[in-house]
Amino acid sequence: MAFSAGNGTGNAGKRGRRSPAVGTLSEMNVVPLVDVVLVLLIIFMITAQALESGLDIEVPQVKEVKQTAEDLPIVAVSKSGSIYLNDKPININQIGETIAKQYPKQKNVYLEADQRVKWDVPVQVMSALREAHLGISVVVQEKELPNK
């Protein structure tokens, strides 16, 4: 985009010659804009990969699954036996108190346990949740039945 500061008439009064109008031409420098956009693109690409990482829990498969749409806190047990409350590590001895503080009106939780974990850890978590007077909904995945 170019701009001229002259009036466009030139210099017609001098011996019939016309000289071009002298003025400044201004153009927008887009190099800094492109640099900023590329830096933001790189930052976005790096953070998008970090957001995808989460707990890798394979829940057991069953034939029937009750469809629920409740928004409850999720207590997860990973395959190593670590316990998490909504993706944050938590101590099993403080699980009832923590849920009561963070979710004062909730009386139920989802329990999500990896199918490869030893059964002892989820049972201990269920016991701790029952002691805290919390209802437990177990998260499972529906088994795909063969089409006949």
Number of C-alpha atoms within 10 A of each C-alpha: 6 8 10 12 10 12 9 10 11 13 13 11 10 8 7 8 10 12 12 12 14 12 11 11 10 10 9 7 8 8 9 9 9 11 11 11 12 12 11 12 11 12 11 12 11 11 10 11 9 10 8 8 8 8 15 10 16 16 18 15 14 11 10 11 12 8 6 7 6 9 10 15 17 20 27 26 25 21 18 11 17 15 23 19 19 14 12 10 13 16 13 18 12 11 18 18 13 15 22 14 9 10 13 10 9 14 15 19 20 19 22 23 27 22 16 14 17 13 12 9 19 21 11 13 22 18 14 17 23 13 10 16 12 18 15 17 14 14 19 20 13 14 12 10 7 5 4 3
